[in-house]
Amino acid sequence: MVDQNPLNLDQSIEWISSGKILAHPTEGVWGLGCDALNKEAYLNLFKLKKRSSKKSFILLASSIQIVKKFSKPIDHKDEIFLNDHWPGPVTFLIKYKESIPDHLKNNTGKLAFRVSNHYPLKALFKVFNSVMVSTSANISGKQVLNNGPEIIKTFANNKHLAYYDEKLGKETKPTTIIDLHTREIIRP
């Protein structure tokens, strides 16, 4: 087992693959993530954040091809629109297939996906071949934490949390969220 903090790339991949929660830098804010297909890790993330399970998480994927494994068919014009924004700091709400794991389903029929262009995440996805939850690194309703050591200190009682020791991107706010099907901007 690797030390809890800080983790390099290989240790971070091992950590998240083993069902633990990984604090990670994104394009603009620190996130908390886990293997989205690991139900226990997914549910533990709700507990850690003290977040209502009625709110879904953003899912990070390495490519649009991975997103398509979870989404209903994406028509050509929507795929062009996605490719105009991905990889990049834009999250899209996309209708999901009924065959996805039950713990990922919600009452909207859509999941929030992002294909990041942030190098540390791209490096992680070269080996971690799944989808990853990404949610702001904070207790729900509280200020987002600014770095790995601060995150570990805030959640000090959690032995299943470590941080990926890399730098944040240049964005100054969380990613924009757009509904792919309506083009409505949910979060500017």
Disulfide bonds with the S-S distance in Angstrom:
none
